[in-house]
Amino acid sequence: MAALVNSSSVTEFILVGLSELLELQLPLFLLFLGIYVFTVVGNLGLITLIALNSSLHTPMYFFLFNLSFVDFCYSCVFTPKMLIDFISENIISYVGCMTQLFFFCFFVNSECYVLVSMAYDRFVAICNPLLYTVTMSPQVCSLMMLGSYMIGFAGAMAHTGSMLRLTFCDSNIVDHYLCEVLPLLQLSCTRTHINELVFFIVVGGVITISSISIFISYALILSSILRIPSSEGRSKAFSTCGSHVVAVALFFGSGAFTYLTTFFPGSKDQGKFASVFYTNVVPMLNPLIYSLRNKDVKLALRKTLKTVLF
């Protein structure tokens, strides 16, 4: 942690949170506590279910295992602190802020590429089913996940490293509920051109590469599905992709809205509230999205419950 020592006079930050109204603090605390408990239980439950059932030891569920792991981890990066801030002083140290920034960027960037891997998996399963076992071998799947985490690590290092070079002089009030890049840049009393360039390259690159990759995968999947002669076959193919399409739309849609609104005057609060959706709500919904319409998960859940209870 010695490398995180700041050269500026600011040693701690004050997080404004979602609202400064005192009468809203308790309701917000209860709301986000419920969301956090649901997120932790849902994602840990799905991780445990996939680990315990050999029928789910396939590439698709390996990627889902990693998605649940990432969702669980990045919720834990900021939500406990967010809950504490609702009922006590919302102060975070400089080291704590930089640490939170690093892990938040790491897990969010990693999730983007986990979703890309899941889209590619569905593409191979539907467009090249005869080569699926060879193409999506355990070694290939492991390398794809390793690549996702390495890219996430590189992005987080770029954001955090460029933030550490800044000096914070007077203001230490962060207009957010977590240590995010853009709210912190507004507090710097030194030039932030390099940081803005890093933000544009990393965030722009992640969103562009992942969204284009997913779009191409599903364009090819759709083309392949429409060539299936039987309606039953088309319905089955659509059902295997539907959950992932919903998850991708929620994550990228809310994330894009959050960052696009920051460039319009007077829309800062809209962006902050929109960010709640991809930071809190999406990790809570993912276990539901991937399990409610999934026969394999339902069957594995019933089997596990019978084993545990009887």
C-alpha positions as CSV (number, residue, x, y, z in Angstrom):
1,M,0.0,0.0,0.0
2,A,3.0,2.3,0.3
3,A,2.8,2.9,-3.5
4,L,-0.6,4.5,-3.0
5,V,0.7,7.4,-0.8
6,N,-0.7,10.6,-2.2
7,S,1.5,13.7,-2.8
8,S,-1.5,16.0,-2.3
9,S,-3.0,17.5,0.9
10,V,-6.2,15.3,0.6
11,T,-5.9,12.2,2.7
12,E,-9.6,11.2,2.6
13,F,-12.7,11.7,0.4
14,I,-16.3,12.3,1.3
15,L,-18.8,10.3,-0.8
16,V,-22.0,12.3,-1.4
17,G,-24.0,9.1,-2.1
18,L,-27.3,8.9,-3.9
19,S,-29.0,11.5,-1.8
20,E,-28.2,14.0,0.9
21,L,-31.7,14.0,2.3
22,L,-31.7,12.6,5.8
23,E,-35.2,11.2,5.6
24,L,-34.2,9.0,2.6
25,Q,-31.1,7.4,4.2
26,L,-32.9,4.6,6.1
27,P,-35.3,3.6,3.2
28,L,-32.3,3.6,0.8
29,F,-30.3,1.6,3.3
30,L,-33.0,-1.1,3.5
31,L,-33.5,-1.1,-0.3
32,F,-29.9,-1.6,-1.1
33,L,-29.4,-4.1,1.7
34,G,-32.1,-6.2,0.2
35,I,-30.5,-5.9,-3.3
36,Y,-27.1,-6.8,-1.9
37,V,-28.4,-9.9,0.0
38,F,-30.3,-11.0,-3.1
39,T,-27.2,-10.5,-5.2
40,V,-24.9,-12.4,-2.8
41,V,-27.3,-15.3,-2.3
42,G,-28.2,-15.5,-6.0
43,N,-24.7,-15.5,-7.4
44,L,-23.2,-17.7,-4.7
45,G,-26.1,-20.1,-5.1
46,L,-25.5,-20.3,-8.9
47,I,-21.7,-20.8,-8.4
48,T,-22.4,-23.6,-5.8
49,L,-25.0,-25.2,-8.1
50,I,-22.7,-25.3,-11.1
51,A,-19.8,-26.6,-9.0
52,L,-21.8,-29.4,-7.4
53,N,-23.6,-30.7,-10.5
54,S,-21.5,-32.6,-13.1
55,S,-24.4,-32.1,-15.6
56,L,-23.5,-28.4,-15.6
57,H,-19.8,-28.9,-16.2
58,T,-20.1,-27.6,-19.8
59,P,-18.5,-24.5,-21.5
60,M,-21.8,-22.5,-21.3
61,Y,-22.0,-23.0,-17.5
62,F,-18.3,-22.5,-17.0
63,F,-18.7,-19.0,-18.4
64,L,-21.9,-18.5,-16.3
65,F,-19.9,-19.6,-13.3
66,N,-17.3,-16.9,-14.0
67,L,-20.1,-14.3,-14.7
68,S,-21.6,-15.0,-11.3
69,F,-18.2,-14.8,-9.7
70,V,-17.5,-11.4,-11.2
71,D,-20.9,-10.1,-10.3
72,F,-20.5,-11.2,-6.7
73,C,-17.0,-9.7,-6.4
74,Y,-17.7,-6.3,-7.9
75,S,-20.9,-6.0,-5.8
76,C,-18.7,-6.6,-2.7
77,V,-16.2,-4.0,-3.8
78,F,-18.5,-1.0,-3.1
79,T,-21.9,-2.1,-1.8
80,P,-20.8,-2.7,1.9
81,K,-19.2,0.7,2.0
82,M,-22.3,2.2,0.3
83,L,-24.6,0.7,3.0
84,I,-22.4,2.0,5.8
85,D,-22.5,5.5,4.3
86,F,-26.3,5.5,4.6
87,I,-26.2,5.2,8.3
88,S,-22.9,6.8,9.3
89,E,-20.3,9.3,8.0
90,N,-19.6,8.7,4.3
91,I,-15.8,9.1,4.5
92,I,-13.3,6.9,2.6
93,S,-9.5,7.2,2.9
94,Y,-7.3,8.0,-0.1
95,V,-5.9,4.4,-0.1
96,G,-9.3,3.0,0.2
97,C,-10.6,5.1,-2.6
98,M,-7.9,4.1,-5.0
99,T,-8.2,0.4,-4.0
100,Q,-12.0,0.6,-4.6
101,L,-11.4,2.2,-8.0
102,F,-8.9,-0.5,-9.1
103,F,-11.1,-3.5,-8.2
104,F,-14.3,-1.9,-9.6
105,C,-12.6,-1.2,-12.9
106,F,-11.1,-4.7,-12.9
107,F,-14.3,-6.5,-12.4
108,V,-16.4,-4.3,-14.7
109,N,-13.9,-4.6,-17.6
110,S,-13.6,-8.4,-17.0
111,E,-17.4,-8.8,-17.1
112,C,-17.5,-7.2,-20.6
113,Y,-15.2,-9.8,-22.0
114,V,-16.9,-12.7,-20.1
115,L,-20.1,-11.7,-21.9
116,V,-18.2,-11.7,-25.2
117,S,-17.0,-15.2,-24.4
118,M,-20.5,-16.3,-23.7
119,A,-21.7,-14.9,-27.0
120,Y,-18.9,-16.7,-28.8
121,D,-19.8,-20.0,-27.0
122,R,-23.5,-19.7,-28.3
123,F,-22.2,-18.8,-31.8
124,V,-20.2,-22.0,-31.9
125,A,-22.9,-24.1,-30.4
126,I,-25.6,-23.0,-32.9
127,C,-23.5,-22.3,-36.0
128,N,-20.9,-25.1,-35.8
129,P,-22.5,-27.7,-33.5
130,L,-20.4,-30.6,-34.9
131,L,-17.2,-28.8,-34.0
132,Y,-18.4,-27.5,-30.6
133,T,-16.6,-30.0,-28.4
134,V,-13.3,-29.4,-30.2
135,T,-13.6,-25.7,-30.5
136,M,-14.8,-25.0,-27.0
137,S,-12.4,-27.4,-25.2
138,P,-11.6,-26.9,-21.5
139,Q,-8.2,-25.4,-22.5
140,V,-9.8,-22.9,-24.9
141,C,-12.4,-21.9,-22.3
142,S,-9.8,-21.4,-19.6
143,L,-7.6,-19.3,-21.9
144,M,-10.7,-17.1,-22.8
145,M,-11.4,-16.5,-19.1
146,L,-7.7,-15.8,-18.4
147,G,-7.7,-13.3,-21.2
148,S,-10.8,-11.6,-19.9
149,Y,-9.2,-11.2,-16.4
150,M,-5.9,-10.0,-17.9
151,I,-7.6,-7.4,-20.0
152,G,-9.6,-6.3,-17.0
153,F,-6.4,-6.1,-14.9
154,A,-4.7,-4.0,-17.6
155,G,-7.6,-1.6,-17.8
156,A,-7.8,-1.2,-14.0
157,M,-4.1,-0.6,-13.8
158,A,-4.3,2.1,-16.5
159,H,-7.2,3.9,-14.7
160,T,-5.7,3.6,-11.3
161,G,-2.1,4.4,-12.4
162,S,-3.1,7.6,-14.2
163,M,-5.3,8.6,-11.2
164,L,-2.3,8.2,-8.8
165,R,-0.4,10.9,-10.7
166,L,-3.0,13.5,-9.9
167,T,-2.8,16.0,-7.0
168,F,-6.0,16.7,-5.0
169,C,-5.6,20.1,-3.2
170,D,-8.8,21.5,-1.7
171,S,-12.1,19.8,-2.5
172,N,-12.5,16.2,-1.4
173,I,-16.2,15.8,-1.9
174,V,-17.0,13.1,-4.5
175,D,-20.4,13.5,-6.1
176,H,-21.0,9.7,-6.3
177,Y,-21.6,6.7,-4.1
178,L,-18.3,5.1,-5.0
179,C,-14.8,6.2,-6.2
180,E,-15.4,6.4,-10.0
181,V,-13.0,7.8,-12.6
182,L,-15.0,10.9,-13.8
183,P,-16.1,12.2,-10.4
184,L,-12.5,12.0,-9.1
185,L,-11.1,13.8,-12.1
186,Q,-13.4,16.8,-11.3
187,L,-11.6,17.2,-8.0
188,S,-8.0,17.3,-9.3
189,C,-6.1,20.6,-9.2
190,T,-3.7,19.3,-11.8
191,R,-4.1,18.8,-15.6
192,T,-6.3,15.7,-16.4
193,H,-5.7,15.5,-20.1
194,I,-3.8,12.2,-19.8
195,N,-6.4,10.7,-17.6
196,E,-9.2,11.7,-20.0
197,L,-7.3,10.2,-22.9
198,V,-6.8,6.9,-20.9
199,F,-10.5,6.9,-20.0
200,F,-11.5,7.4,-23.6
201,I,-9.1,4.7,-24.9
202,V,-9.9,2.1,-22.2
203,V,-13.6,2.6,-21.9
204,G,-14.1,3.3,-25.6
205,G,-12.0,0.2,-26.5
206,V,-13.8,-2.1,-24.1
207,I,-17.3,-1.0,-25.1
208,T,-16.5,-0.9,-28.9
209,I,-14.7,-4.3,-29.0
210,S,-17.1,-6.2,-26.8
211,S,-20.3,-4.7,-28.3
212,I,-19.1,-5.3,-31.9
213,S,-18.0,-8.8,-31.1
214,I,-21.3,-9.7,-29.4
215,F,-23.3,-8.0,-32.2
216,I,-21.5,-10.0,-34.9
217,S,-21.9,-13.2,-33.0
218,Y,-25.6,-12.8,-32.6
219,A,-26.0,-11.6,-36.2
220,L,-24.5,-14.9,-37.4
221,I,-26.5,-16.8,-34.8
222,L,-29.8,-15.2,-36.0
223,S,-28.9,-15.9,-39.6
224,S,-28.2,-19.6,-38.7
225,I,-31.4,-19.9,-36.6
226,L,-33.6,-18.5,-39.4
227,R,-32.3,-21.3,-41.7
228,I,-33.5,-24.0,-39.3
229,P,-36.5,-25.7,-41.0
230,S,-38.5,-26.7,-37.9
231,S,-40.2,-24.2,-35.7
232,E,-39.3,-26.4,-32.7
233,G,-35.7,-26.2,-33.5
234,R,-35.8,-22.4,-34.0
235,S,-37.6,-22.0,-30.7
236,K,-35.0,-24.1,-28.8
237,A,-32.1,-22.2,-30.4
238,F,-33.8,-18.8,-29.5
239,S,-34.3,-20.0,-25.9
240,T,-30.7,-20.8,-25.4
241,C,-29.7,-17.3,-26.5
242,G,-32.5,-15.3,-25.0
243,S,-31.1,-15.1,-21.5
244,H,-27.7,-13.9,-22.6
245,V,-29.3,-11.3,-25.0
246,V,-31.3,-9.9,-22.0
247,A,-28.2,-9.8,-19.8
248,V,-26.1,-8.1,-22.4
249,A,-28.8,-5.5,-23.2
250,L,-29.2,-4.6,-19.5
251,F,-25.5,-4.3,-18.8
252,F,-24.3,-2.5,-21.9
253,G,-27.5,-0.4,-22.2
254,S,-27.4,1.0,-18.6
255,G,-23.6,1.4,-18.7
256,A,-23.7,3.3,-22.0
257,F,-26.5,5.5,-20.8
258,T,-24.6,6.3,-17.6
259,Y,-21.4,7.5,-19.4
260,L,-23.2,9.2,-22.3
261,T,-25.3,11.3,-19.9
262,T,-22.2,12.7,-18.2
263,F,-21.3,14.7,-21.3
264,F,-24.6,16.7,-21.2
265,P,-25.0,19.6,-18.8
266,G,-27.3,19.1,-15.9
267,S,-27.4,15.3,-16.4
268,K,-24.9,14.4,-13.7
269,D,-27.6,13.1,-11.3
270,Q,-29.3,11.1,-14.0
271,G,-26.0,9.4,-14.8
272,K,-25.4,8.6,-11.1
273,F,-28.8,7.1,-10.7
274,A,-28.5,5.2,-14.0
275,S,-25.2,3.7,-12.8
276,V,-27.2,2.0,-9.9
277,F,-28.7,-0.2,-12.6
278,Y,-25.5,-1.7,-13.9
279,T,-23.7,-1.7,-10.6
280,N,-26.4,-3.0,-8.3
281,V,-29.5,-4.2,-10.2
282,V,-27.8,-6.1,-13.1
283,P,-25.7,-8.4,-10.7
284,M,-28.9,-9.1,-8.8
285,L,-30.9,-10.0,-11.9
286,N,-28.3,-12.1,-13.7
287,P,-28.9,-15.3,-11.6
288,L,-32.7,-14.9,-12.2
289,I,-32.3,-14.3,-15.9
290,Y,-30.1,-17.4,-16.4
291,S,-32.1,-19.7,-14.1
292,L,-35.8,-19.0,-14.4
293,R,-36.0,-20.1,-18.1
294,N,-33.2,-22.7,-17.9
295,K,-34.4,-26.3,-17.6
296,D,-30.9,-27.6,-16.8
297,V,-30.4,-25.2,-13.9
298,K,-33.9,-26.0,-12.5
299,L,-33.3,-29.7,-12.8
300,A,-29.9,-29.4,-11.1
301,L,-31.5,-27.3,-8.3
302,R,-34.2,-29.9,-7.6
303,K,-31.6,-32.6,-7.6
304,T,-29.3,-30.7,-5.2
305,L,-32.2,-29.8,-2.9
306,K,-33.3,-33.5,-2.7
307,T,-29.7,-34.5,-1.9
308,V,-29.4,-31.9,0.9
309,L,-32.8,-32.2,2.4
310,F,-33.4,-35.9,2.1
